[in-house]
Amino acid sequence: MLGSMPGEASLAAGQYYAHPRNQFWPIVGEICGFDARVPYPQRVARLESAGIALWDVIASCIRAGSLDSGIDGQSIVVNPFAAFLAAHPCIERICFNGRKAEIAWRRHVQEELPASRSFHLLALPSTSPAHAGMSYARKLHVWRNALGG
């Protein structure tokens, strides 16, 4: 599961999806069968036990505020996916939490990977509170179908 870049609340907390209105933890908690309110280390452990790795496409960037629209595209530095995926050959599916993560992957990562590796890529609706155009129930449905829960 790949996001774009953590927002200010997540960076300050040192935790993925720390903004209280982000729907990531309630959605994956419901799909994977755990309470989204348990302490962060337990949530991460439950994802791992469900076979879900959590990271971001972008390792660093210049961004005004927390919104993906504030990311300066020229400043994007991506995470070292070639090494990560070489170390984890069983990964077959990559899901993106929102369009910005998918776009950053396709522009900055995909062509750098060996042609011998192919992945099932799935862009999911963002769980960000800024993506309010889709109901929680609809997001949950799409995410559940993608994660097989």
Beta strands, then each sheet from edge to edge (+ up, - down):
strand 1: 2-3
strand 2: 55-56
strand 3: 58-60
strand 4: 77-78
strand 5: 93-97
strand 6: 120-124
sheet 1: 1+ 2+
sheet 2: 3+ 4-
sheet 3: 5+ 6+
end
